[in-house]
């Protein structure tokens, strides 16, 4: 479940009809949901099902440990990305 407060959303939507409000708000909510769509269970299911839709993920330390233990993550080949020092 996602709880969020979009600053200024009430002022933005107060005078609009519900369909227009949804048209404006839905893309924002969708991006927020994508940002929190995670956890080791989701990662595991997507990888095992061949449905992973990312190149790089950011995970918490507990998920990193579990994912490494389960072999879910791959090492980055920095030579293909112009070198590690350009990113870290």
C-alpha positions, 0 to 999 in steps of 0.5 A, spaced: 500 500 500 502 506 498 501 513 502 503 519 499 502 526 499 503 530 493 504 537 495 499 542 492 495 536 489 489 539 492 490 546 489 491 543 483 485 538 483 480 542 487 476 546 481 477 540 476 472 535 474 474 528 476 476 525 469 481 531 468 483 530 475 485 523 474 488 524 467 493 529 471 494 525 477 494 518 474 501 518 471 504 521 477 501 515 481 504 510 476 511 513 477 510 513 484 508 506 484 514 504 480 518 507 484 516 503 490 515 496 486 520 492 489 522 488 495 526 481 494 520 477 493 518 482 487 525 481 484 525 474 485 519 473 481 520 477 476 527 474 475 525 467 475 519 468 471 523 472 465 520 478 466 525 483 469 524 490 466 530 493 469 538 494 467 540 496 474 536 496 481 537 499 488 536 495 494 536 495 501 542 492 504 538 486 507 535 485 500 542 485 497 545 480 501 539 475 500 539 477 492 547 475 492 546 469 496 540 466 491 544 468 485 539 473 483 544 479 481 549 480 476 556 483 476 556 490 472 562 489 467 564 496 467 568 496 461 562 496 457 560 502 461 566 507 459 569 505 466 567 505 473 570 511 475 565 515 471 559 512 475 561 511 482 
